[in-house]
Amino acid sequence: MRMNPLPPKSLAAWMTFALALLGTAAPATANQPAPAHNAHSEVPSQPPPALPGPQGKAATATAAGSPAAAAARVPAGNEARRRVFFRYDGVDDNIGRLAVTSVDHPDQFQFAGNLRCIVAYATAQSGICMGVEQAILGIYSATLFDPATFKPLGKISVQGLPSRARMAPGGQLAAFTVFTSGHGYGSANFSTRTALIDVSRAAIIAELESFAVSKDGKPFKNKDFNFWGVSFTPDARTFYATLSSEGQYYLIHGDPSALTATVVHSNVECPSISPDGRRIAYKKRLATPGMTVWELHSLDLASGRETSLAERRSVDDQLEWLDNDTVLYTVAAVPDGASPSTNVWRTAADGTGSPRLYLRNASAPSVVR
C-alpha cells in the first residue's frame, strides 16, 4: 500500500517557525473576525496545492452578522452544540489563534478571543488551550477556558512541547501530552509526559506514568514507558491512551479513580473513541524501512475487528469524530512540508468512500456535542 509520509526535517523546521511566531506575535484582538474559507468538501484525497491566503496582515470581516458580537460569545442551545473549535494554521499574523465555526458550514469562522494554541480541545462546558509561555526556555501552559465566552478559567504551567490535548465529556476532566525530549512520535528517541487535570481546580491530579498497568492479567512495568493521546469515554469515567515500550505500541484502558490501566490491543497510537463508545479511530504504525509511516484505522471494541480507512497518506494526528460515522484529521497543506499550514480532512470510519477536505488552514479540530 503506497503512503506519502511527510519529511520529518521539514516538519520540525516549520514547527520551530510556528513556535517562534507564537512567542513573538502581537496580541490578538478579541473582536477581530476571521476570513471566510471555502471548504471545497468534494476535493479528492490527493496532495493539495499550496493555498493562497493573507500574508502578514490582519484578517478582515467576511462572516455573516456582527463580527464584534460573534467574537464575544457562542450561541446557546442546540446551535452552540453544533460548533467546531480548531487552531487556525494560515501563514499570516493569526497563525495559532483558536477559532470556532459551525459543523454544518465550516467555511466561515471567527477567532475565539485572544487564545493562541499549539493544540486545543473543547466541549460544551470547558476547553483547554496548550500555548507558549517562554518557548526558548521550554515553558508552555495549559489554559482552561469557557467555550461560550472564551474567557480563561485557569492556567497550569508545563514544561515540554505540547502534543495532544483532550477534554472529557461534561468538561470536568482534561488531559494533555507534552514531549519532554524529542519533537515527534517518529523520532528515534523521545519521551513524553501525560497528565490528567481537574478543571474546577485547574490542577493536575495524576500522571499516567504513576498508573499501575497490567497486561495479560499480570503487572506490566518497564523503565522505557511512554504514554500519550488520552481519549475519554462518553461517560467520562475512563479513558483510552497509547503506551509504548520496547518498540511496541499498546492501547490501554485507564481508570482515573483507581489509577490503573489495562492493555487491551496492540499497535494503536493516538486513540480517539467514538461518541457512542463503540469504536476507536487511531493511527497504526507500519513497518517501512528508513521512515515512519502511519495508516488510519478504526477498531471495533466489542469484536476487536480492525478496519483500514480510505486515507492513503501517512497521518500523524489524534483523530476527532465528527459524528459516529465520520472522523476528522489534519494533513499538511503542502506534501513536501514547504509550508507550516495544514488542512483538516474527513473520511468514513468504516473505510468506504474517499476522503474529502473539510476545513482549510486548520488543525486540532474538536466537535462540541
TORPAMAR-445218 format. One record per atom (N, C-alpha, C): residue in one letter; x, y, z. Coordinates in pm, whole numbers, plus 50000, padded with zeros to 5 digits. Each point is the difference from the previous one (the first is absolute). Layout:
TORPAMAR-445218
aXYZ...
END
This chain:
TORPAMAR-445218
m500854988150000m499155011950000m500885012450000r499815008949904r500885011649987r499545011250092m500935005050079m499715011250089m500935011549963n499615012050039n500825011749973n500375006750132p501074995550065p500375005950127p500535014149984l499855008150108l500525013449999l501455000050045p500865007849936p501405000450040p500145005250142p500594992350092p500095004550138p500845012450017k501045001849919k500835011950015k499225012549966s499214999649893s499205011749964s498965002950107l499404989450053l498985001650102l500605006550124a501184995650038a500665005650118a500365014749977a500465003149879a500385013849971a498815009450010w498864995849947w498835008650005w499375000350138m500194989550078m499555000450138m500765010850076t501315000749974t500825010450062t499545013849958f499695001749871f499505012749949f498705004050069a499094990550012a498715002950060a500145003950146l500874992850073l500205003250141l500615013850016a500945003549914a500615013350008a498965010749976l499134997849902l498965009749969l499035001350116l499634988650060l499105000250114l500605007750116g501294998850018g500635006350114g500235014949982t499955005149875t500335014149978t498875007849936a498924993449962a498925007049930a499335010250091a499515010749940a499265009950077a498724994050050p499485004750116p498774994450054p498865001249901a499194989649995a498865000249909a498915009150055t499175005049912t498865008050040t498794991250017a499365000750114a498934990750033a498865000549900n499705012049948n498855001249912n500374999549853q501224995949972q500434999349860q499454987449936p499185001149895p499444988149936p501014993449909a499664988049957a500904992649911a499485000349858p500874997849904p499544999449861p499224987349975a499055001149909a499274987949962a500894991149916h499904986950021h500794990549923h499064990449931n500294997149875n499174990749925n500474985950027a499124991450050a500394986550039a500224990849880h499295002449889h500134991249882h499934985450042s498894996150061s499924986950065s500084988349904e499905002349872e500044988749907e501394997849940v501005007350047v501354998249947v500514986050034p500504992249905p500494986650030p501275000350080s500344988650062s501184999150085s501274998749918q500445011149944q501275000949929q500825011050066p501324999749989p500795010850059p499535013449947p499465008850085p499445012649954p501105010049966p499715009549913p500985010349965p500145009950113a501015008649991a500165010650098a498775009149993l499535004250118l498775007750006l500315014750014p499345008649923p500215014450017p499375004650129g500465011050054g499425005350122g500665013050036p499475006750103p500585012850040p501404998050054q500925008549962q501384999050043q500355012250086g500224997650131g500505010450087g499045011550025k498694997949986k499065010650032k498784994150067a499295008450071a498864995250078a498894995249909a499224990550052a498864995049924a498925010749994t499134998949900t498915009649986t498674993150022a498975007750030a498694994550033a499304995249874t499604987250000t499224994949890t498854991450048a500014996050128a498944991650053a498725008150013a498874993049996a498725006750010a499795005150141g499185010550014g499685005250131g501055009950047s499835004550124s500935009750058s501274993050045p501165003549944p501244993550041p500295001650148a499755011950055a500285002350141a499144991250087a498724999149967a499124991550080a500364985449984a500374996049878a500354985949976a501234995950078a500985008950010a501224996650071a499825000350150a498955006550049a499815001450144a499344988050063r499264992349922r499284988950059r499714989549894v499704987850046v499534989449912v498524997950028p499144998749900p498584998350024p499704988450094a498955001550078a499624989850098a499134989349936g499664989850079g499094989649956g500584990949895n499124995049911n500424990449898n501035005949905e499895013149975e500955006349907e501414999250055a500155002150132a501334999350061a500564986049995r499144989949999r500464986249998r500284995049858r499905008849904r500334996449863r501205008049954r501015001250088r501175008049970r501254991449993v501025005249932v501314993749995v501045010450037f500784997150104f501155008250033f501224994449925f500935008749964f501214995349934f501085010750013r501244995949975r501135009349994r500125005149857y500055013249985y500175005949868y501464998749957d500224994249882d501364997249952d500345007249871g499325011049972g500375007849883g501365006750022v500755001849894v501345005950011v499865015249999d499595005750112d499855014450016d500085003250149d499725012350038d500155004250138d499064992750096n498994993549948n499024993250085n500334985450027i501124995149948i500334986050019i500034996650150g499384988950034g499964995550138g498795004650077r499215008949946r498825004750074r498914989250002l499324999150112l498884990850011l498815006049927a499314991749923a498855004749923a498834990550022v498805004749965v498804991950014v499125002149878t499364989149956t499155000649882t498814990750018s499124999949903s498844991250003s500354986449941v499484989450058v500214986549947v499494999049857d498855005949974d499374998649870d500525009949897h500605011050045h500515010149908h501405004350044p500984991249985p501345003050049p500765010349918d499415004849890d500705009549914d500075014050061q499225002750106q500065012950067q500264997750148f500885008250057f500354998250141f500405013250062q500105000250132q500525011650071q501054995550100f500885009150038f501024996750097f499405000350141a500544991250084a499494998350136a500805008850096g499685012750004g500665009150091g501485001349970n500815000550107n501445002049987n500814987250007l499354988650002l500704987450023l500854996049879r501284997150027r500904994349900r500474986550053c499924989849916c500244986450046c500924992549904i500724990450054i500704990249918i499074988449972v499314995450103v498904990549987v498895004650094a498784996049970a498865004150082a498884989849988y499055000950093y498824991549994y498915006650084a498744997849962a498895006250073a498794990950002t499245000950108t498664994350009t499035011650017a498734997050022a499025010650020a500235007450131q500694993550096q500165005850133q501345006850022s501074994849943s501335005750022s500954995749891g501145006949993g501004996749899g501405001350055i500964994949924i501415000950038i500805004749880c500895009650023c500865005749896c501434999050050m500804991749931m501414998550034m500805010249921g500605009650070g500675010949931g501425002450050v500615010449946v501385003450030v500065010450111e500864997750098e500325010150100e501385005949968q501034991850001q501345004049962q500624988549920a499885000749869a500404989049914a501484996850013i500845010450012i501444997850008i500354991750124l499265002350109l500264992850125l499214986950007g499204997349899g499214987750000g498845000350097i499475012050028i498895001450094i498715002849921y499034991850024y498725001049932y498895000350104s498775000949957s498895000650096s498784993049946a499184995350093a498694994649969a498975009850054t499365007449911t498985009650040t498634993649987l499254999650108l498634995149999l499085011849974f499004998349913f499185011449962f498544996249987d499155010450007d498564998649980d499725000749850p499444989549940p499795000049855p498895009449954a499205005250093a498945009349962a500515014449994t500935003550091t500505013750006t501475001149962f500694988449993f501434999149971f500875005550114k499405002950114k500765005450113k500754988850072p501245002650043p500784989950073p499364996350133l500074987250033l499504995050128l501144996450094g501194998549946g501164996450078g501154996549909k501214999550056k501184997249919k500984991550080i500634990549930i501004991350060i501275001049916s501135002950062s501275000349929s500524985849983v500514997149880v500564986849972v501325001649927q500864990250012q501274999949928q499974988849898g500325003349876g499954990349892g499085004749890l500364996849876l499235004249884l498644993149997p498885007550003p498674993949996p499774992049872s499354988550017s499754991149888s498524996349986r499374996250109r498604995749998r499245006550116a498705002349979a499135005250105a498594994649979r499334996850108r498634994949994r499235004450124m498675001349982m499095002650111m499064988150012a499604996850122a498994989750021a498615005949974p499054992049952p498635004949988p499525005450134g499365011649997g499615006550123g501005010450045g501224999349949g500985010350024g500625000450137q499894989350079q500565000150135q501444995250006l500404992049903l501384995149992l500615003949867a501305002450002a500765002649878a501284991750005a500624998549885a501274992749992a500895006749898f501314999150023f500945005149901f501234991049995t500675000349885t501294993449981t501015010249951v501194999950057v501105008449954v501224991349975f500855004749910f501304993549979f500995005850100t500564991750084t501075004550089t501364998849933s500084992049894s501164999749912s499524995349864g500725004149894g499544997049865g498895009649961h499554999149876h498975009149950h498914993049921g500054986849989g498984993149922g500004985250027y498874993549969y499854985650027y500784991449903g500515006249893g500854992649907g501475000850035s500345007550105s501395001450040s500534986850054a501304998249985a500624987750050a499924999350152n500195011450064n499945000550146n499155011950042f498964997450072f499185010850055f499424995450133s499665009750082s499364997250128s498795009150015t498974994950063t498785007650018t499605001050147r499155009550027r499345001050130r498525002149972t499144991850059t498555001049980t499335001450136a499195010450013a499385003150129a498505002149986l499294997750110l498575002450011l499775012450086i499035008249961i499735012750068i498585000150054d499865004550126d498695003450057d499715014349957v499035001749910v499755013149941v499505010050105s499184995650094s499435009250100s501085006250088r501104992750022r501095005150083r501205004449918a499944997949869a501145003049913a501264993950058a499924987050030a501114993250067a500204986149939i501274996049988i500324986549956i499704990350112i499234989749971i499614990450103i500724986649985a500564997249883a500724987449981a500815000749871e501084992449997e500774998149878e499964985249965l499844997149872l499864986049960l501224991750035e501155006450013e501204992850038e499894993750138s499055004950083s499824994550134s498954988950006f499344997249887f498944989849998f500604986050009a499284991050066a500364985850004a499414993449875v500874994849914v499574994449872v500054984750006s499014993649940s500004985449990s499874995949854k500594988549968k499964994649865k499874984950011d499004994449932d499734985750005d499814995250143g499365008550081g499674996250137g501165001150097k501145005549957k501175001050087k500495014550004p500655003950109p500585013550006p500995002149887f499985012149943f500855003149885f500715013250030k501344999650005k500745012050032k501394999549937n500375010649929n501345001449944n500475014350019k501305002050005k500565013350019k499775009049879d499774994049883d499875008149879d498565003749967f499074998550092f498595003149974f499835014549954n499225001949896n499525013149957n498504999049976f499275010150046f498545000449982f499645012549920w498994998849914w499505011849930w498624997549941g499375011149960g498744999249925g498814995050078v499665006650112v498834996150078v498725003249923s499024990950009s498665002449946s499004994750102f499155008850053f499064996350105f498764993049943t499484990450074t498794993049960t498795009050017p498894997049934p498825008750006p499475002450141d500194990450092d499535002150137d501005007750084a501165003549942a501055007950066a500624993050120r499754987250017r500534992850115r501344993249972t500244996449875t501244993349963t500565006449873f501144995149957f500615005549880f500804989249928y500355002849875y500934991949924y501225008749968a501154993649984a501235007249968a500994990249940t501135005349955t501084991749947t501104998550104l500534987950011l501184997050082l501034993649908s501215005549999s501074993849922s501054994250093s500564988749956s501084993650076s500714990149911e501345000849997e500834990749926e499564998749854g499685011549939g499665000249860g498584995349967q499184997850102q498614996049979q499075011350044y498825000549938y499055010850026y498664993850037y499585002450124y498834993350054y498855009850024l498794995049982l498805007250042l499704996150143i499905009950089i499654997350139i498655006150032h499304993650094h498745005050053h500245003750145g499875013050031g500385004950132g498825004350086d500204999250130d499015004150100d500635010850088p499615012749984p500625010750079p499764998750150s498854994650040s499704999050142s500864989550068a500334989249930a500804989250056a501485001149966l500355009149908l501385001749952l500554986849945t499164993249921t500394987549937t499715000549851a500704991749924a499794999149856a500294985849955t499284995649896t500134986549947t500275000449851v500984992349955v500274998849857v498874991949936v499385005749895v498864993349937v500224997049852h501035006149936h500244997649858h501425004649968s500504996049885s501365003749962s500025008449873n501125007149981n500245008649885n498895010349980v499725007450107v499015010749997v500675012650054e499995010649921e500555012750045e498955011049988c499995008850098c499115011650004c498544996049980p499464991850090p498614995549985p499015011450018s498874998749933s498895009450016s498714992049998i499285000350111i498804991750011i498795007149941s499154992349935s498815005649935s499005005050103p499105009249962p499015005350095p499124989350062d499754989049928d499174989350057d500844989750077g501315001850003g500864991350079g500274986449939r499654997949876r500124986849939r501294997849922r500585010949948r501184998449916r501105009850040i501214996449967i501145008750019i500665002449865a500215012649967a500765003649880a501435002950044y500974995949921y501395001350043y500944999349880k501255002850025k501034998349898k500784987350033k500284992149897k500704987250015k501365001049932r501044997150076r501365000949948r500304988249909l500545003049881l500354989749904l501514998049996a500414988049973a501434996849989a500515004749865t500645011649998t500525005749877t501465003750021p500934994249925p501435002750020p500345014849982g500705005550097g500535013449987g499045011450029m498774997350032m499055010650028m498874994950088t499295009350062t498834996550080t498745003249920v499164990249983v498765001549924v498844995050086w498925008150002w498804996050074w498824998849904e499204989950021e498774997949924e498815001450096l498975006949955l498835002250085l499114987650004h499564996450120h499154988450022h498895003450098s498994991350002s499025000250108s499954986050061l499704999550128l499954987550075l498644998550065d499324988949969d498744996950068d500334993950135l499615006850108l500414995550133l499354986950041a498804997249952a499314987750039a500624987849932s500305001149872s500504988549924s501514999849985g500655011550019g501445001049977g500365000949853r499025001949912r500265000649857r500585013549960e501104999849923e500645012049950e499545002949857t499835012849970t499615004249866t500955010949952s500594998149883s500865010149941s499145010849935l500295012550030l499215010949943l500505003649860a499215008049930a500275002649858a501195009349978e500405007750100e501135009149986e501284992149976r500755003949895r501214992749965r501275007850029r499885012350045r501195007350043r500354996050143s501275001550034s500414997750139s499515011750084v499324997250110v499405010450084v500484998450143d500655010550050d500435000350140d499085009450075d498914994750055d499015008450067d499154991450092q499375006450098q498964993450078q498685004149938l499304990549945l498805002949924l498895005250092e499025006849939e498815004650070e498784994849925w498964996550073w498774994949939w499055011549970l499655001549874l498995009949961l498624995250044d499764987149985d498794993250048d500404985450019n499054991050019n500334986050024n500524992749877d499925006449883d500394993449875d501165006649928t500445011850046t500985007949926t501085005250093v501254999649954v501105005350079v500675011749929l500615008850081l500765011449951l501474998250037y500895005249916y501434998950027y500745010749922t501255002550040t500795010949944t501084994849907v500155006749885v501034996549902v500685013049955a501314999549976a500725011749953a499405005049869a499905013249986a499435005949879a500874997549879v501314999550021v500954997549892v500744987150033p499964989949913p500524986750035p501484999550032d500815009449947d501444999450026d500415007850124g499005005050074g500305007250123g500535014049978a499795005849880a500535013249968a499215011350066s498884996750065s499195009950069s499574994350134p499925008450105p499514995050129p498494998650005s499305004349897s498544999449999s499504985749987t498854997350061t499374986949995t498525001449968n499394989149957n498574999449972n499384988350076v498725001250032v499264989250065v499184992649895w500144987049999w499274991349908w499014991350075r499064994249926r499014990950058r499944987249917t499694988950067t499824987349930t499114990950083a499404990149935a499094990950068a500774990450090a499444997250117a500664991350097a499894985349964d499204996649898d499894985949960d500884996749880g500835009649957g500934997649891g499445002149861t498745003749989t499395001949868t500215014449951g499705002149872g500055013349943g501405005449984s500095013149981s501285006949981s500105011550098p501205002950050p500185011650089p499625012949929r499495009750076r499645013049947r500555011050088l500375010949938l500485011550074l498855006150079y500235002450129y498945005350087y500255014650038l501255003450034l500295013450050l501445003849964r500155011049929r501345004549961r500695007550113n501334999949995n500825007650095n499584997450144a499944987250035a499504996350133a500684987450049s500004998350131s500464987750064s499294998850134a500204988750069a499444997650134a498515002950009p499174994149913p498565002650011p499394992850120s499015006450061s499224993450106s498545003549980v499164989949995v498585001849972v499245001250132v499295011150015v499205002350121v498694992649984r499724990750092r498804991649989r498935004450100
END
